[in-house]
Amino acid sequence: MREAVLPHAQRFLVGVTQSTLSHQIKQLEEELGVDLFDRVGKRVVITEAGDTFLAQILPTLRQIDMAVNALHLSPASTVGTVRVGATYSFNTRLVPQCIASFLSRNPGIRMTAEELSRADIVERLE
């Protein structure tokens, strides 16, 4: 089970207060008839039912995000695929941060990253 899910999820919900988010989750739990989270004081832990529900709805949420992003793309927007190769030392922190930043500004780009040796990177560039 993952702890403290709400604070992490809340950073994606700009302008939504924690009390509003908690209330909406409680309404969803009542509608579904299951607890998605266990609340112990200020600690919130996702339940097994919550994990199951999340796993089932994530693909749909991703599709919705892609559809919304597609609406905001202008005909001149850049689309395509970028492949990135990085050594282990760069791939642990720097590359994921750079990719996340790039993708947030370029929603039409699909990106893959591979952890490779320096020699493999050079070979694939040639």
N, C-alpha and C positions, 0 to 999 in steps of 0.2 A: 504494500500500500504506500502511496505517495503522501507525504505530510505537507501541510501548508499549501495546498493547491490553490485556494482562493487568492491569496496575495500575488501568486505568480500569474494566475489567469487575469487578475484585475489590471495588470499593466497593459494588456491588450484592449481593455475596455475604457478608453479615455473618456473622462466625463461621467463615468458611472461610479457612484459611491459604493463603498463596501456594504452598507446597509441595504441599498437597492439591489445589488448583486445577490446578497444573502436571501433577500425576500423573493427574488425571482427563482433562485434555486429551490427554495422551500416550496414555492408554488409548483415547480416542475416535479419535485419529489411527491407532492400530494397527487398530482395528475397521474404520475406513473405508478403510484402505490408502493414505492420503495425508497429507502434512504440511500442517496448517492454519496453522502458524506457522513462521517461520525464527527460530532462536535464535542470536544472535551475542553471546557473553559475557552481559551482563545485559540486552541489548537484545532485544526480541521484536517481530517484524514479521509481520503477517498475510500469508499467501501468496495467490496468485490463487485457488487451490483453497479457501482459507479464506474469501475474499471471496464466492466463488460459494456455498459452503455457508451462510454467514451470511445472504446475501440470500434464500436459499430457506427457511431456518428462522425468520427474524424474524416473518413473519405468524403462524406457529404459536405462537411464544413469546408474542406479544401476545395471542392468543386464550386461551392458558393463563392469563396474568396477569389478563385480564378475567374468566375463569371463577372464578379464586380470589378475586378482589375481589367478585364477585357472591355468593359463599358468605358473605362477611363483612358483606354489607349487611343491615341489619335492615329490616323492612317500613316503618319510619318514616324510613329513610334518604332523603336528598334525591337525586333523579335529575332529569336534564334537560339542557338545552343553554344555554350562556352564550356570547354573542358580545361580543368586546372590540374596540374601535377605539382606536388609539393613534397619536400622531405619531411620526415617525422617531426623535427624540431619546429618547422614552420606550421605544420598541420595541426599542432596541438592547440594553438590559440590564435595566432595571427591570421591564418587563412580562413578559419570559420568566421571570425569577426569581419574580415574584409568581404567575404562572400555575402554575409547577411546584410551588410551595409549596401553593397552593390545591388543585390536583388530587391531591396526595399525601394531603390530609386529606379529600377529597371524591371518592372513586373513581367514584361514580355520575354524575358530571357530565361532559359532553362540552363541550369549549371550543374555540372558534376565535378567532383574533386576526387583525386586518387592520391594515396600516399605512395610515393615511389622513391627509389634511390636516385642520387644525383645522375648516375650514369644512364638510368632508364629515362629520366627527364630529357637529358641531352639527346639520346637516341630517338625519342619520339618527336623531338623538334625538327630533326633532320629529314 
